[in-house]
Amino acid sequence: MKTKTENKFEFIQLDETLKDEKFEDEAIGFFKDAMIRFRNNKSSVVALIIVAIIVIMSIFGPMMNKYTYKEQNPKLALLPARIPGLEKLGICDGIRAINVRKESIEEKYKDSLVEIVKEYKIRDTDMATIKVDMYKYTGAEDKYFWFGTDSLGRDQWTRLWRGSRISLIIAILSMSVNIFIGVIYGAISGYYGGVVDLIMQRIIEIIGGIPLMVIVILFVLYYGPGIIPIALALCLTGWIGMSRMIRAQFYKYKGMEYVLAARTLGATDRTLIFRHILPNAMGIIITMSALAIPGAIFSESFLAYIGLGLQAPEPSIGVLLAEGQKVLLQHPHLTVFPGLLISVLMISFNLLGNGLRDAFDPTLRGQE
């Protein structure tokens, strides 16, 4: 006999088999998820495009005109920038304002005079500020130097892009060596721990306690300036930060269950380090690589600025800045273009590094 409560229930789906809902979307791995987050970071994407453009220009830029980076013509020295098309808009038109004696305007600048800006006196001498078409003045009306020329008449466009190529090569070389040393040193220190870690960290503290610039300057002075010596000089202590980050990652992951399981199954130390633990640090390695490149470029520029850069006639961004600062007020184009390029490079690489850091952050996985 059924009770009143039992009469209130009704059995349904007796003839159906219930299953979990089928996943329709493709499974997303860690790196794919990181790339999705990176693409959503518009500033980092723009920075990546800018960096790519600069890299392409550093390769092909010196080939875009007929001048070489070491071709000299003293008669065309210190010409301002002149770019086809823009000159009609009054931008990069090869015109420069100069101060001259008023009496010399007719005899020296008559054919190339564009405008008399103002007239004034210095003591008893009549002076004038005039705008002069420097290309007409030097008899180079048919020539275009897109970024102007330096004190030896060398084309700044060609030298700037070749210099950016050299600076990027130095930065990438030093970054690669820093990563190689830092990853191996940090992996050994973090994996074995104990006395090994204690000794290795004391060595790092001793090396890191010596002023970096002193070491680099002595190294460059001893081996001489050049791409390889400068790149190696930047590696003397540059790997320390990478090694500490890798060490921290190994302390974090070496006690995980999957590592203990692999060790139980007989995996060697090398397999555990490079196959099971190190891949978890790939995000940090990529991020620190992107952030290390602008630091290396800046360090190379600083060495060139204090006279320890590449030997002439080989240019770099730092060499061009060092040459331009000597005549900054009279010929600003020698400093403006290299300064803009290194500023854009530094900002772009930092934005790119920040975007990669956020993209490879495991705590943000699955978030848009």
N, C-alpha and C positions, 0 to 999 in steps of 0.2 A: 504494500500500500504506500503510495507516494504522499509525501507531506506537502503542505502548501508552498513551502520554500522551494522544493525541487521542481514544482510545476512552473516556476518563474524562469527557469533556465532553458536555453535551447542550444543544442550542439550544432556548430557550423564548421565548414571546411573539413568534414570527415573524409572526403574523397580527394582532397588536395594535399600536395606535398609542399611544405613551406621551405624556401631556400633564401640564403642571403642575397641581397641585391648585388647584381653584377656591375663591376666597375666598367664604365664605358670609356673613360679617359685613359690615356697612356700614362704609365708610371713615370714619375719625375725623379731623377737622381739628384745627388747633391750638386754636381757641377751645372746641370741644366737649370736647377732651381736658382743657383747663384747667378747664372747668365740672365735669367728672367728678371731678377731683382736689379741686376746691373743695367739692363735695357730700360727699366723704369726710372732710373736715375738720369734725368735729362742732362744735367750739368756734366756728369761723368762721360756720357756718350759724346757730348760736344767736345769735351777735353780730349777724348780718344781720337776724334776726327781731326782736331787741330794738331795733335802729336803726329798722326799719320801723315798729314799734309807737310809738316816740317821735315819729317824723315824723307818723304819723297822728294821734296825740294832740295834737301841736302845731297841727295844722290844725283838728281837731274838738273838742279839749278845752275851749277857751273857750266853746263853744256848749252844753256839757253841763249848765249850770245857768243860773239866771236873772240872775246878777250879771255886770256888765261889769268890765273891767280897771281902769277909772278911777272907778267908782261909790264914793263915800265915805259913811261913816256913823260919825262919831267916837264915838257911844254904844256901838258894837260893836268898838271898837279892841282889838287884841292878844288876841283870843279864840284859845284853842288849837284844834287840829284836832278835829273831831267828824264821824264817819262812821257812817251808819245800819248797823246790824248789828254792826259792830265794837265799838260802845259797850257792848253787853251783855257783851262779853268783857273789858272793862276796857282796851281799846286804842282810842286816839283817841276818848275819851269826853267831851271838853270839860272835864275836871277838872284843876285846877292846884293845886300845893302852894305856899302863901304863908306868910310870917312876919308875924304881926300882934300887937298888944297883946291880952292875954287879955281885958281888959275890953270890947274892941270886938266880940268874937265874937257876943254876944247881940244887940247893937243893930244891927250891920251885916251879919252873915253867918248869921243864925239860919235863914233859909229855904233858903239855898243851901249850908249846911254839910254836908259828906259825912263827915268824920272829923277828929278831933284826933289828929295824929300824935305830937306830944310837947310838953311844957311845960318852960320854962326861964326863967332870969332873966338880964337884962342890967343890971348894976348893981342898982338898986332897982326895976326895971320888970319885971312879970310878962309874959312873952312866950309865944307858942305857934306851932307849925307846924301849919297846918290844910290840909285838902284841901277845895277849894271848887268847886262846879259853876258855872263862869263863865257859862254860858248862862242858868241860873236867876238868877244875880246881876245880869245885865244885862237881864233880862226878855226873853230871846230863846230861850225853851224850844222854840219851834216851828221854829227855824232850824238849818240844818246848813251849816257851812263846813268842807269836807272837808280842807283844809290850813290852816285857821285864817284869821285876818285880820291885817293889818299895823297900824301905828300910826295910820293914818287910817281904819281900818275897811274896807279894801278886801279883797276875796276873794282869798286866795293861790292857790287852785286855778286860777282864771281867769288871774291874773297870771303864774303859773309857766309855763303852757302857751303863753300868748302870748309870754312872754319867751323860751322855748325856740324858738318860731317865728322871732323876731327874730334870735336868736343863730345859728340854722341858715342864715337868709337871708344874714347877714353872712359866715358861713363859706363858703357856696357861692359867693357873689359874689367874694370875695377869691380863693378857690381857682380859679375859672374864669378870672379875669384873670391869675393867676399862671401857669396852664397855657398860656394863649394867648401871653403874652409869652415865657415860658420856652421853649416849643416852637419858636417862630419864631427867637428869638435863638440858642438852642443849635443849631438846624438850620443856620442860616447860618454860624455859627462853625465847626461841625464839618465841614460840606460843603466850604467853600472853603479852610479851613486857612490855613497860611502867614501872611502879614502881616495878613490880615483877622482870623484867629483870634487872633493875638498882640495886636492892638489891642483887640479885643472882650474878651479875657480880662483885660487890664489895667484896662479900664473896670469890669468886675465886681469886681476886687480893690479898687478905690477905693471903689465903692459899698458893698461888703461890709465894708470897714474901719470905716465909721461905725457907732456903736452903734445897733442897731435901735430900741430903746425911745426914744432921744433923737429920732430922726427921726419916729417915730409920734406922740410927745407934741407935738412942735412942729407937725406937720401938723394934728392934731386941734385944738390951741389956735388955729391960724390960721383954719381953715375951720369950726370949731365942731363939736360932737358931732352925730352923726346916722348913719343906716344907711350911706349912700353914703360920707361922709367916713371913717368908721371902716373900712369895707371897703377903700377905696382906700389908706388908711394902712397896712393890713396887706399891701398889694401892693408897697410901695416897695422892699423887698428880698426879699420872699417868693418871687419867681420865680427867684432865683439858683440855688437847688438844682435845680430842674427843668431849667434851661438847661444846667447841667453834666452832668446825666444824659443829656440828649438829645445833647449834643455828643459824649459818649463813645460813644453808640450809632452816631452817624454816622461816627466814626472807625473803628468796628468793621466797618460794613457797606458803606461807600462804595467799598471796593476789591474787593468780592465779584464773581464772574464774571458774575452776572446783571445787576449794575449796569453793568459794563463793556460787556456785550452791548447793553443798552438805549442806552447812550451812543453806541456804534458805529452803531446803527440810527437815530440822529438825535434821541433823546429830549432835550427841553429840561431845563434845570436844575430848573425848577419840577416837572416830571413826575418826575424822578429823586428829588427830595426828598420830595414828598408822596405819590407812588404806589409807589415802589420801596423807599425806605429807611425812611421814617417809620412805615409799618405794623408794622415789626419792633419798634418801641419802644412799641406800644400797651399791652403788658402792664405796662411800667414806668410809663407815664402813668396807667393805671387804679389801680395800686398806690399811687403817690405822691399821687394825688387823695384816696384813702380815708384816707391818713395825714395829709394836710394839713388836713382838716376839723377834727379835734379840736384841732390846734395853733392854728387860727384862733379856735375857740371859747374856748380857754384865754386867748389874747391879748386877745380882746374882754372877757372876764371880768376880766382884770388891769387893763385900761384903766378899766372901770367901777369896779373896786375902789379905784382911786386918784383917782376923781372925774372921769374923762374919758369916762364912758359916755353913754348916751342921755339926753335931757332928759326930766324928769317931764312927764306921768305914764307915758310909754312905758317898759315894763319890758324887761329882758333877764336872762339867768341871772346875769351879773355884777352888774347893778344890784340884783337881789334879794339876792345875797350881801353886797354892800356895805351895804345897809340892815339886813340881819339881824345882821351882826357887831357892830353898835352895842349890841344888847340880847341878845347871845348867851346869857348866863347866865340872864337873867330870862325870855326868851321864845325858847327854842331852836328852836321849830318854824319860825321865820322863816329859819333857816340850814340846818336839817336837810334839808328837802325839796329846796331848790335844790342843796345840796351832794351829796345822793344822786343827783340827776338828772345833774349834770355829771360825777360820778364814773362812773356807768353809761355815759354817752355816751363818755367818754374811753376806758374799758376796751373797750367794744364796738367802737368805730372802730379801735382798735389791733389787736384780735383779727381784725377784718374785713380790715384792711390786711395783716396777717401772712398770713392765709389766701389773699388775692389774690396776694401776692408769691410764695408757694409754688406756687399754681396756674398762674401765668404764667411760671414759671421753665422755660426751654426744656430745661435739663439734666435735668429730672424728667419730661419727656414720655414717656408710655407707662407710667409707674409708677402703681400704685394707692396 
